[in-house]
Amino acid sequence: MLNMKPQCTRCQRSSIEHYDIRWIYEKRGTVRTVCSALIALALLSLIPREVGLAQDNTDKTVEDVREAIFRFQFNRIGTKSDKLVRVYFLTIGESPQDPDETFISRFSDLKSSVRKASMALCSTNGTHIACRDRATGETGFLFWVGPVRVHSPFASAEGNFWLGTQAERMPRKYFLRFTNGRWTVQQEALDVHRQVPIEIFE
């Protein structure tokens, strides 16, 4: 119960009137805080929700990134070759190794045949690299994607591809972003500070 005094000696208001005034200002402050919180939540709701969909460095996420880079490389072939390449040989990792069959099956929609790099016979003279299928002798192109680094919604990896011509030793750096439920390559750049020992692909 309020301890009311008859009059305030400074402004001649009753103590209960002083309490009402303080309560009103306190309420106004509370309303401001609540409104600010609601505005912040509304702004957060505008952030693209796909940002949190890709989990960092899970096996599936890493393979999704690799697939996106390989498909980007395949599309680049159209600008460098005027004929349909029937075989694409894939290799992954820092020390090149075959992807598994499940990963290879991701490319079943392509007209060209996608195979493991171990099925290819590749040779290089230090400046050029050429590959053909060990069993059929078909000429193919070699594609490589190195270790993948994911920090959702971004990812990056080294890689390269060789079309049977001059063997580029500088790896390419691929930068990706997770948008609309999938990974897409945003930028490709040569890493001029490193060299790939192409002899390891023989």
Backbone torsions as a table, in degrees:
resi	resn	phi	psi	omega
1	MET	NA	136.5	-176.5
2	LEU	-69.0	141.5	175.7
3	ASN	-90.7	88.7	-173.3
4	MET	-83.7	138.1	173.2
5	LYS	-109.7	150.2	-175.7
6	PRO	-57.5	-47.4	-176.4
7	GLN	-145.2	152.8	171.8
8	CYS	-89.6	130.7	-175.8
9	THR	-69.5	-18.3	-177.1
10	ARG	-91.3	-46.1	-173.9
11	CYS	-121.4	5.5	175.9
12	GLN	65.1	18.4	174.1
13	ARG	-93.9	154.9	177.4
14	SER	-74.5	159.1	179.7
15	SER	-61.0	-35.6	-179.8
16	ILE	-65.3	-33.4	176.9
17	GLU	-67.0	-39.8	175.3
18	HIS	-60.0	-41.9	179.8
19	TYR	-62.8	-42.9	-179.8
20	ASP	-62.1	-40.9	-179.5
21	ILE	-65.1	-45.1	178.5
22	ARG	-61.2	-40.8	-177.8
23	TRP	-63.4	-40.7	179.6
24	ILE	-62.4	-44.1	-179.1
25	TYR	-68.3	-36.2	176.8
26	GLU	-63.9	-41.8	179.2
27	LYS	-63.6	-40.8	178.8
28	ARG	-59.9	-41.4	177.9
29	GLY	-63.2	-40.1	178.7
30	THR	-64.2	-42.8	179.5
31	VAL	-62.2	-41.6	178.2
32	ARG	-60.2	-43.8	-179.6
33	THR	-62.3	-44.5	-180.0
34	VAL	-63.9	-43.6	179.4
35	CYS	-62.0	-41.8	178.7
36	SER	-61.8	-40.7	179.4
37	ALA	-65.3	-41.3	179.4
38	LEU	-65.4	-39.4	177.9
39	ILE	-64.0	-41.9	179.0
40	ALA	-61.9	-42.2	178.8
41	LEU	-64.3	-39.3	178.9
42	ALA	-63.5	-40.6	178.3
43	LEU	-65.8	-39.7	178.4
44	LEU	-62.4	-33.2	-178.7
45	SER	-67.8	-17.4	179.4
46	LEU	-82.7	-13.7	179.2
47	ILE	-69.2	133.3	-179.7
48	PRO	-51.7	129.2	-174.1
49	ARG	-76.0	-14.9	-178.8
50	GLU	-70.7	-11.8	-179.0
51	VAL	-54.1	-40.8	-175.2
52	GLY	-94.9	8.1	-173.8
53	LEU	-80.4	-30.6	-177.5
54	ALA	-93.8	120.9	178.8
55	GLN	-83.7	133.5	-175.8
56	ASP	-62.8	128.9	167.4
57	ASN	59.5	21.2	168.5
58	THR	-74.9	159.2	-178.1
59	ASP	-57.3	-43.4	-178.4
60	LYS	-65.1	-42.6	180.0
61	THR	-62.7	-44.8	179.3
62	VAL	-61.2	-42.0	179.6
63	GLU	-69.3	-34.9	175.8
64	ASP	-62.3	-41.0	178.6
65	VAL	-65.4	-45.2	179.1
66	ARG	-59.8	-44.3	179.5
67	GLU	-59.3	-44.2	-179.8
68	ALA	-60.6	-40.5	179.7
69	ILE	-68.7	-44.6	178.9
70	PHE	-59.0	-44.7	-179.8
71	ARG	-64.2	-36.6	175.3
72	PHE	-62.2	-43.0	178.2
73	GLN	-64.4	-41.8	178.8
74	PHE	-58.7	-41.6	179.8
75	ASN	-66.0	-30.4	177.7
76	ARG	-67.1	-26.7	-179.2
77	ILE	-57.9	-34.9	-178.9
78	GLY	-59.3	-25.2	179.4
79	THR	-90.4	-7.3	-175.6
80	LYS	-119.3	-8.8	-178.3
81	SER	-140.3	136.8	-178.5
82	ASP	-97.9	11.2	178.7
83	LYS	-133.4	155.7	-179.7
84	LEU	-71.4	123.7	175.8
85	VAL	-86.8	125.1	-172.2
86	ARG	-87.0	-18.5	-177.1
87	VAL	-133.6	130.1	172.2
88	TYR	-114.3	122.7	177.7
89	PHE	-101.2	127.2	-175.7
90	LEU	-112.1	140.6	173.3
91	THR	-140.7	150.3	-175.1
92	ILE	-135.9	162.4	172.3
93	GLY	94.2	167.5	178.2
94	GLU	-65.1	-47.9	170.8
95	SER	-100.8	105.0	-168.1
96	PRO	-48.1	132.5	177.6
97	GLN	-144.8	165.7	-179.1
98	ASP	-73.7	140.4	165.5
99	PRO	-72.4	160.9	-179.8
100	ASP	-81.1	172.7	-175.9
101	GLU	-63.6	-34.2	179.3
102	THR	-61.5	-40.3	179.0
103	PHE	-69.0	-42.6	179.3
104	ILE	-58.4	-36.8	-177.4
105	SER	-66.4	-15.4	177.2
106	ARG	-62.5	-20.4	-175.1
107	PHE	-105.5	22.6	-177.7
108	SER	-66.9	-14.1	-179.5
109	ASP	-81.3	-9.6	-176.0
110	LEU	-83.5	151.1	176.1
111	LYS	-72.5	-36.1	177.9
112	SER	-76.8	153.3	179.0
113	SER	-84.9	128.3	179.0
114	VAL	-103.4	124.6	-174.9
115	ARG	-134.6	165.8	176.5
116	LYS	-72.2	149.3	-178.5
117	ALA	-64.3	-26.4	-180.0
118	SER	-66.6	-15.4	177.7
119	MET	-83.8	-2.7	-178.2
120	ALA	-104.5	149.1	170.7
121	LEU	-107.7	108.6	-176.6
122	CYS	-110.8	143.9	177.4
123	SER	-136.4	149.9	178.9
124	THR	-144.6	147.2	175.1
125	ASN	-107.4	16.1	179.8
126	GLY	100.5	-25.4	178.9
127	THR	-122.0	-23.4	179.8
128	HIS	-126.9	150.9	177.4
129	ILE	-135.5	134.6	-179.0
130	ALA	-134.9	142.3	-177.5
131	CYS	-131.8	144.9	173.1
132	ARG	-145.3	155.1	-179.0
133	ASP	-67.0	132.6	-177.5
134	ARG	-62.4	-34.7	-174.7
135	ALA	-88.9	-43.9	-172.9
136	THR	-100.7	-18.3	-177.1
137	GLY	79.7	3.0	179.3
138	GLU	-64.1	138.7	176.4
139	THR	-77.1	137.7	179.5
140	GLY	-141.2	172.4	177.2
141	PHE	-106.6	148.4	-178.8
142	LEU	-104.6	131.8	-179.8
143	PHE	-124.8	139.2	-178.0
144	TRP	-134.9	135.3	170.6
145	VAL	-127.4	122.7	-177.7
146	GLY	-82.7	-160.3	-179.5
147	PRO	-58.1	140.3	-178.6
148	VAL	-103.1	136.1	175.6
149	ARG	-118.0	126.2	-176.4
150	VAL	-121.1	129.4	170.0
151	HIS	-138.5	84.7	-170.1
152	SER	-49.0	132.8	11.8
153	PRO	-95.4	24.9	-178.9
154	PHE	-116.7	156.3	176.9
155	ALA	-152.5	159.0	177.9
156	SER	-150.0	157.0	177.8
157	ALA	-164.7	155.1	171.1
158	GLU	-89.4	159.3	177.1
159	GLY	-177.6	-179.6	175.6
160	ASN	-173.6	173.2	174.2
161	PHE	-147.5	149.0	-175.7
162	TRP	-127.8	130.5	-171.8
163	LEU	-108.0	21.9	179.8
164	GLY	84.2	6.3	179.2
165	THR	-112.3	-144.4	-177.9
166	GLN	-61.8	131.8	-177.1
167	ALA	-86.4	108.0	-180.0
168	GLU	-75.2	122.1	-176.4
169	ARG	-87.3	-22.8	179.0
170	MET	-77.8	124.3	179.7
171	PRO	-70.0	155.8	174.2
172	ARG	-94.8	144.8	177.5
173	LYS	-108.0	127.4	-178.8
174	TYR	-111.8	132.5	178.7
175	PHE	-118.1	126.3	-174.2
176	LEU	-122.8	160.4	174.7
177	ARG	-136.6	142.5	179.1
178	PHE	-90.1	108.1	-179.2
179	THR	-137.0	144.2	178.5
180	ASN	52.4	37.1	174.8
181	GLY	80.5	10.9	178.8
182	ARG	-151.8	161.7	178.9
183	TRP	-88.2	136.3	176.4
184	THR	-133.4	142.1	177.4
185	VAL	-75.1	123.4	179.4
186	GLN	-95.5	-30.2	-176.2
187	GLN	-154.7	145.6	175.0
188	GLU	-129.3	132.4	-178.8
189	ALA	-147.4	146.3	176.2
190	LEU	-76.0	136.1	174.9
191	ASP	-91.3	95.4	-173.7
192	VAL	-73.1	-7.5	-176.9
193	HIS	-96.1	-1.3	-179.0
194	ARG	-132.7	161.4	175.3
195	GLN	-133.3	144.0	177.3
196	VAL	-96.7	123.3	175.4
197	PRO	-73.2	92.4	-172.3
198	ILE	-62.8	-16.3	179.1
199	GLU	-61.5	-22.6	-177.7
200	ILE	-71.6	-11.6	179.9
201	PHE	-90.5	-3.1	-179.1
202	GLU	-72.7	NA	NA
